[in-house]
Amino acid sequence: MSKLLPTFRIVALLEGVSYILLLFIATPIKYIADDPQYVRWLGMPHGLLFIAYVIMAILISSDMKWSNKTLWIVLIASILPFGTFYIDKKYLKVANA
């Protein structure tokens, strides 16, 4: 098990929450209420969390003995709403037990 796994799980959770907030709260407010401030507030933190997620996934993939297919699933999940929550339950929680 990777030493980075607990940190990766936290980053995955935060990235997933920030993405959901950005997609389902900030973006509708931007276009419906013509108020882009929430997108500005959430955009940068989400971007940094997304980059951290991708880098950490690549770093821990060898320690976790993930196949290339599994790594791609983990990476693609970062662009799907609720994808990081699925990854945590399917791939990360089992490894942490």
C-alpha positions in Angstrom: 0.0 0.0 0.0 1.2 3.5 -0.9 2.1 6.0 1.8 0.2 8.6 -0.3 -3.1 6.7 -0.3 -4.7 8.5 2.7 -3.7 11.8 1.1 -5.0 10.7 -2.3 -8.3 9.7 -0.8 -8.7 13.2 0.8 -7.7 14.9 -2.5 -10.2 12.6 -4.4 -13.0 13.6 -2.0 -12.3 17.3 -2.2 -11.9 17.2 -6.0 -15.2 15.4 -6.3 -17.0 17.9 -4.0 -15.5 20.9 -5.7 -16.5 19.5 -9.1 -20.1 18.9 -8.0 -20.3 22.4 -6.5 -18.9 23.9 -9.6 -21.2 22.0 -12.0 -24.4 22.0 -10.1 -24.3 25.2 -8.1 -21.8 27.8 -9.4 -22.4 27.3 -13.1 -26.2 27.5 -12.9 -25.9 30.6 -10.8 -23.5 32.1 -13.4 -25.9 31.6 -16.2 -29.3 31.9 -14.5 -28.5 34.8 -12.1 -25.8 36.3 -14.3 -23.4 36.1 -11.3 -20.0 34.6 -12.2 -18.4 35.1 -8.8 -19.0 31.6 -7.6 -17.3 30.1 -10.6 -14.3 32.3 -10.0 -14.2 31.3 -6.3 -14.5 27.5 -7.0 -12.7 27.3 -10.3 -9.1 27.7 -9.1 -9.4 25.4 -6.1 -11.1 22.8 -8.3 -8.4 23.1 -10.9 -5.6 22.7 -8.4 -7.4 19.7 -6.8 -7.9 18.1 -10.3 -4.1 18.5 -11.1 -3.2 17.0 -7.7 -5.6 14.1 -8.2 -4.1 13.3 -11.6 -0.5 13.5 -10.4 -1.2 11.5 -7.3 -3.1 8.8 -9.2 -0.1 8.4 -11.5 2.4 8.3 -8.6 0.5 5.7 -6.6 -0.5 3.5 -9.5 2.7 1.4 -9.4 2.5 1.1 -5.6 -1.1 -0.1 -5.8 -0.2 -2.4 -8.7 -2.8 -1.0 -10.9 -3.0 -2.1 -14.5 -3.0 0.5 -17.2 -6.7 -0.1 -17.6 -7.3 0.6 -13.9 -5.2 3.8 -14.0 -7.2 5.0 -17.0 -10.4 4.3 -15.1 -9.2 6.3 -12.1 -8.1 9.2 -14.4 -11.3 9.2 -16.4 -13.4 9.2 -13.2 -11.9 12.6 -12.4 -13.9 14.2 -15.2 -17.2 12.5 -14.4 -19.5 13.9 -11.8 -19.4 11.6 -8.7 -16.6 9.6 -10.4 -14.0 10.2 -7.6 -16.5 8.8 -5.1 -16.9 5.6 -7.1 -13.1 5.3 -7.3 -12.7 5.7 -3.6 -15.3 3.0 -2.9 -14.1 0.6 -5.6 -10.3 1.0 -5.6 -9.1 3.0 -2.6 -11.2 1.9 0.4 -10.5 -1.8 -0.3 -6.8 -1.1 -0.4 -6.9 0.9 2.8 -8.7 -1.9 4.8 
